Amino acid sequence: MPYKLAEYHGDTLAVPQLVLSHLAQTDGDTIRAALYILQTGDTEPRSLARALALPSVEAAKRALQYWAGAGLLVNDRGGAPAPVPEKPEKIDLASLNDPYVAILCEEAQTAFGKALSRSEMQRLVGLYLTDGWQPDVILLCCAEVARQGRRTIAAVARELIRWREEGVETGEDAERHLRRCKQREQWCAEAAEQFGLAADALTRWERSAIARWHEDWGIGREMIEEALLRAGNKTTIRYVDGILRAWRAQSITTVAAARGQGQLSGSNILATERPAPQQPAAASAQQPLSSRDWMAMFDEEG
C-alpha cells in the first residue's frame, strides 16, 4: 500500500538545500548532526555526541568538520558565513587567472600518467574553486587514487568525499590520513597471512574488523594468533572477531590472561603454533570454545 505524507500541524524546521544535497554523499550520523545543529544551534562536540548517542566525541567532531568543509558551519573565531557558491556547469579555463589552476592540471596529469580531457580538467578545477578543496589536498588525493589504479577525476571526487567524512581538510590532515591508511593496509596484509588468505580478497567488513582490532581494541598479532588457536577449523575473520569481542567483554587483553581461562592451558597446549587448516585433528583441543556458536552470536556485525 503506497504511503503519503501525513498532515502536520506542529513546529517545522527549515533545512537548507545544502544539507539535502549531501543526503547521498555522507552517513546518517552526519545528517542527523546537521539537523540537530539546525534545530538547536548547539555545536559543542560533547553535547552533540550525547544528544545523538554518537559512538564518541571524535565522531561528533568529524561531523562538525564535515559541515564546516561543506559550508554549513563557519569557525566561531570570527568572520561572517561565506556564501555557498552555485556550482557552474562548466568552468572557462581560459578566463581564469589563478596560478594554482595550471599547477593542478599539470600535476594531476603527471600523477595519472595521461592527458586529461577538457571536461576532466574542468571537474578537477571545480574541486578547487567550487568545492573548496586546497590544491595540495587534491594532488595528494590524485596520487593516492593513481596508486590504487584508479586514474580518473571522478575517482578523485569520490575519494575526497570519503576524506571529508574522515575529517580531512588540510594537507596535514591528508598526510595523517594516508599514514593511517598505510598502517591499516599493513595490518590487513599481516592478518591475511595469518588466516591463509590473499590480502586483496578481504571484504570491506573484514578490513574494518581488522582495523578495529588494532586501533580501537589494542589487539596485536599474538592475540589474533591465540584466537585462531581457539577457533579450531573455523578460521574465518568473523568467527575470530567473535572470540576477540568476548575476550574484550571479559577484559582479557593478553595471551596469558586468555590461557588462564583454562580452555587452552598447561597440558592442553599441544603446539605453540596454529596447525595448518588441513589438519582438523588439532581442533579437538579447542572444544570448550569452538563448541560455542560465535557466528550466531555476532552475526549482526555484518
N, C-alpha and C positions, 0 to 999 in steps of 0.2 A: 504494500500500500504506500503510495507516494506521500511524502511529507510536505508541509508548507510552514512558513514562518508564522509563529503564533503572535497574536496581538500583544503588545507590551505597553503598559501604561506607567512604568516606573522610570527611574532615572536612566539617562543614556550617557554614553561615553564617546566622545569624538576621537576617532582613530585616524591618524594621518595616513595618507596614501603611501607614504614611505614605508610604514610598518607592513601594510598589506602587500607591498611589492616584494617583501622579504619572506613571505609565508613559505614559499617553496625552496628557499635558499638556506634556511637555518633550522635549528631544532626547536622542539616545543617549549623547553625551558626558557630559551632566549626570547621567544614570542611572548610567553607569559610574563617575563620580566618587563618587556615593553608595555604591556597592558597594565601591569601593576604600577609602573612609574607614571604612566599617563593618568591613572586614577588617583594616585596619592602624592605624586611629586617626590617621593622618597627615593633617593639614590645612594643611601648608606648600605654598603655591601652586607653587613651583618644582619640588619633588619630585613633586607631584601631576601637573603638566604633563609631566614627564619620564617618570614611570611609565606614564602612559596615552597617551603620544605625542600630547598635545593640540597644536593649532596654535600656541599661545602661552601665556605665563604669565597674560595677561589672560583667556584662556578659562577657565583654572583658577580665577581669582579670581571670574569670573562664576558658575561652578558653585558655589563656596563661598557666594557671596552669595545665590544661589537657595535653597540648602538652609537657610541661616540664616533667610531670609524664610519658608520653608515650615515651620520649627520643628524640623528635624532637628539643626541645629547652634546653639550659643549662643556669644556673644562670650566669649573666654577671659580678658577683663579681670576677670571676677568674676561671681558670681551663679549660682544653680542653674538647670538647664534648666527652662524654662517648660513646663508640661504642654500637650499639644496638645488643644484643646477639641473635643469632639464637635460636629459640625455639626448644629444643630437643624433639623428640617423647617420650622418656622415660628418667627418671632420676634414676640413680642407687643409691638407698637409702643407700645401704650397704657401698658404697665407699665414702660417704660424711662424712667430719669431721667438722661438724658445730653444736654446741650445740642447736641452735635455731630449727634445724630440728626435733630433738626428742621432744622438748617442743611443737612445732606446732602440731605434730601428736597426742601427749598425750592430750593436752588441747582441741583440736578440737573434739576428741572422747568423752571427758568429756562433752563438750557443747552439742553434738548431742545425748549423752546417748547411743551410739552404737559404735561398732568397725568399722573402715574404712577398705575398701579393699585396696590391694596394689596399684591398679590404682588410687583410690581416694587419697591415701597418696602422690602418685607421682604428681597428679594435685595440691594438696594442697601445696606441697613444691615448685612446679613450680610458684605459685603465689608469693612466696618469692624470689626464686633465679632468675627466668626468667622475671616475670612481675614487679619486683622491689618493691613490697608492703612490708612495715615494718611488722614484726611479730605481734606487738601489734595491728595494724590495722586489720590484718587478723583475729585475735582471737576475737576482738570486733565485727567484721562482722559475724563470726561464731555464736557468742552468739545471735546476733540480728536475723539472719535468723532462728535459732533454736527457738527463742521466737515466731516467726511468723509461726512455724510449718513446716519449710522447712529445713530438716536435710540432705542436700546433698552439696557436694563441688561445684557442678555445680551451685547451687543457690547462694553460696558464690561468685563465679566468676562473676555471673551476677550482684549481688548487688554491688560488688566492682567497676564495670564499671559505675554504676549509681553514686556511691560515688565520683569517679574521676570527673565525669561531674559536680558534686556539689562543686568541689574544694578540696575534701578531699585527703590529702597526709600523714599527720602525725596522731599520736594517739590523740593529742589535737584537730585536725580538726574533727576526727571521733566522739569524745565525744561531741563536739559542734553540729555536725550534728545530732547525736542521741537525744540530748536535744531538738533540733528544731523539729525533727520528733515526739517526745513525745508530745510537745506542740501542734502540728498540730492535733494529734490524739485526744487530749482533746477538741480542738475547734470543730472537726468533731463530736465528741460524743455529745457535747452541742447543736450544730446545728441540729443534727439528732433528738434529743429530742424535740427541738422547732418545727420541721417540722413533728413530729409524725412518724419518720422513724427509722428503725434499722440502727445502725452505720455501720454494715458490709454490708448493702445493698447500700451504697453510691457508685456511679460510680467514676472513676478516675477524670472525668471532675468536678463532684460535689465537690470532695475533694480539687481539685485545686482551685476552686472558693471560697470555704470557707477559705482556707489558704490565698488567695489573699485579701479577705475582711479584715482579721486581720492584716496581715503582711504589705501589700502594701497600703491599704486604711485606716488603723487605725479604722476600724468599729468593735464595740463590740456587745454584746448580746442585748443591749437596742435598737440599731438602726436596728438590724435584726428583732427584735420583732415588731418594728414600721413599717418596710417594709411589714411584714406579715399582719399587720392590713390593709395596703393599698391594699394588693393583693386579699383580699376578699376570694373567694373559689379557687383561682388559686395559691395554696400554694406549688408551686414547687420551687426548688432551682434556676432553670434557670430563672423563672419569677421574683423572688425576686432579683436575680442578676441584672436584667434589671432596676428595681426600684433603687437599690443602685447605679448603674452606672449613672443613670440620676441625682440622688442627688449629686453625686461626681462632675459631669459636671457643676452643679449649685453651687458648693462649699457649699453644705449643709452637715454639719458634726455632727449636734446634733439633738436630738429628738425635742427640742424646735424650731429649725430652720425649721425642716420638717413640724411641725404642723403649723408654721407661714405661710405656703403656702396657708392655708385656706381650703384644701380638708378634713382635719380631725382636726378641732379645735373647741373650745368653745362648743356650744350645739351639734355639730356634733359628739363629742366623746361620744359614748354610753356606753363604758366599758373601764376599764383600762387594761384588759387582752383580748387577742385574743380569740374569740369564737371557740368552737370545730368545726372541719371540717363538722360535720353532721348538723350544724345549718346555712344553706345558707342564712337565713334572714338577718344575720348581714352583708352580703356582700353589701347590698344596701347602707349602709352608706359610702362605699368607691367608689361609682360610678364614680366620676370625674377621679380618677387614674385608676381604674380597667377597665374602658372602653377603655383604650389605649392598643394597641396590642404590649405589651412588647416582647412577644415571637418572633414576626416577626422582630422587631427592632434589637434584639440582638442574633438572632439565629446563626449568623456566628461565635459566640464564641465556638461553639462545634467543 
